Amino acid sequence: MRITVSQPSSKPDRLRVRRARRSDAARLAELSGQLGYPTTTREMQERLRRVAPASQHAILVAEASGKIVGLLHVSATPLLEVPFRAEVNCLIVDERVRSRGAGARLLQHAENWARKRGCVSMSVRSNVLRERAHHFYLRNGYEHYKTQKAFRKAL
């Protein structure tokens, strides 16, 4: 897997997937903003702290040329209505390097993480406006099985 991070003329570097660290918070906040979910470094640090235990959540980052180019949060939560499954809660790849393999690699690592925990399937929700993302998931073996409305209430 080769990926270019900055300028098209920069030397490609190998993509590495690893667990996120609290020290990654500033870059993760930046990526979150690219997808339309702006946040601060401090808030991202707090979110990273709250996502526990590690047996139920994994926050993975993809690095190329020493820079984080992608983020994926996956969780495995037992539910009564379906067999044990994992869910991709967040998948963001830097807009400058999309469609170069980082998202697929992150998804592959998340699926392996889920299998090791005994999950029998993986699900993901994607905003109806994100057609490019829908095609990405279909290319990676996911099927569109349901359309629903999301509701929220401030507490």
C-alpha positions in Angstrom: 0.0 0.0 0.0 1.4 3.4 -1.0 -0.1 6.7 -0.3 0.9 10.3 -0.9 0.2 12.6 2.0 1.0 16.2 1.1 1.9 17.4 -2.4 1.5 15.1 -5.4 5.3 15.3 -5.9 6.1 14.2 -2.4 7.6 10.7 -1.9 5.0 8.1 -1.1 5.2 6.3 2.2 3.9 3.1 3.6 0.6 3.3 5.5 0.6 2.2 9.1 -2.5 1.6 11.2 -2.2 1.9 15.0 -4.3 2.6 18.0 -5.0 6.3 18.6 -3.3 8.1 21.5 -4.5 11.1 23.5 -1.6 13.0 22.0 -3.3 12.6 18.6 -6.3 14.7 19.7 -5.4 17.9 17.8 -5.1 16.0 14.4 -8.3 13.9 15.2 -10.2 17.2 15.9 -9.0 18.6 12.6 -10.2 15.5 10.7 -13.5 15.6 12.5 -13.9 19.2 11.3 -13.3 18.1 7.7 -16.3 15.8 7.9 -18.5 18.5 9.3 -18.2 17.8 13.0 -16.0 20.6 14.3 -14.5 20.2 17.8 -11.6 21.4 19.9 -8.5 19.5 20.8 -9.5 19.6 24.5 -13.0 18.1 23.6 -11.4 15.4 21.5 -9.1 14.5 24.4 -12.1 14.2 26.6 -13.9 12.0 24.0 -10.9 9.8 23.7 -10.8 9.4 27.5 -14.5 8.5 27.7 -14.3 5.8 25.0 -13.5 2.8 27.2 -13.0 -0.1 27.8 -10.7 -1.1 25.1 -12.4 -4.5 24.9 -15.6 -2.7 23.5 -14.0 0.1 21.5 -11.0 0.6 19.2 -9.9 4.0 17.9 -7.6 3.4 15.0 -5.5 5.9 13.0 -3.8 5.5 9.6 -0.4 7.2 9.3 1.6 8.0 6.2 4.9 9.9 6.2 4.5 10.4 10.0 1.2 12.2 9.6 -2.3 10.9 10.6 -4.4 10.7 7.4 -7.3 8.7 8.7 -9.4 7.8 11.8 -11.8 5.0 12.5 -13.8 4.3 15.7 -15.4 0.9 16.0 -17.4 -0.5 18.9 -18.8 -3.8 19.9 -21.9 -3.5 22.0 -24.2 -6.5 22.8 -27.8 -5.8 21.7 -30.9 -7.8 22.4 -32.4 -7.5 19.0 -29.5 -8.7 16.8 -26.6 -11.2 17.1 -23.4 -9.7 18.5 -22.0 -7.2 16.0 -19.6 -4.3 15.8 -20.4 -0.9 14.4 -18.2 1.7 12.6 -19.1 4.8 14.5 -16.7 7.1 12.7 -14.5 6.8 9.6 -12.7 9.9 8.3 -9.9 10.1 5.8 -8.1 13.4 5.1 -9.8 15.0 2.1 -6.4 15.4 0.4 -5.8 11.6 0.3 -9.2 10.1 -0.1 -9.6 7.1 -2.5 -6.0 6.0 -2.0 -6.6 3.1 0.3 -6.4 4.5 3.8 -10.1 4.0 4.5 -10.1 0.4 3.2 -7.1 -0.4 5.4 -8.7 1.1 8.5 -11.9 -0.8 7.8 -10.0 -4.0 7.3 -8.3 -3.5 10.7 -11.6 -2.8 12.4 -13.2 -5.9 10.9 -10.3 -8.0 12.2 -10.7 -6.4 15.6 -14.4 -7.3 15.6 -13.8 -10.9 14.5 -11.4 -11.4 17.4 -14.2 -10.3 19.8 -16.7 -12.7 18.4 -18.8 -10.3 16.4 -20.7 -12.0 13.6 -21.3 -8.8 11.5 -20.3 -5.2 11.1 -22.6 -2.3 10.5 -22.1 1.3 9.6 -24.4 4.3 9.3 -23.7 7.0 6.7 -25.5 10.2 6.1 -27.8 10.0 3.0 -25.9 12.9 1.5 -22.5 11.1 1.5 -22.9 9.2 -1.7 -19.1 8.7 -2.2 -19.0 7.0 1.2 -21.9 4.8 0.2 -20.0 3.6 -2.8 -17.0 3.0 -0.7 -18.9 0.7 1.7 -20.5 -1.2 -1.2 -17.0 -1.7 -2.8 -15.8 -3.1 0.5 -18.5 -5.8 0.8 -21.2 -4.0 2.7 -24.9 -4.0 1.7 -27.5 -1.3 2.1 -30.1 -3.1 4.1 -32.2 -0.3 5.8 -33.1 3.3 5.6 -34.1 5.1 8.8 -34.6 8.4 10.4 -32.4 9.5 13.3 -33.7 11.4 16.3 -31.9 13.3 19.0 -32.8 15.0 22.2 -30.6 17.3 24.2 -30.2 16.3 27.9 
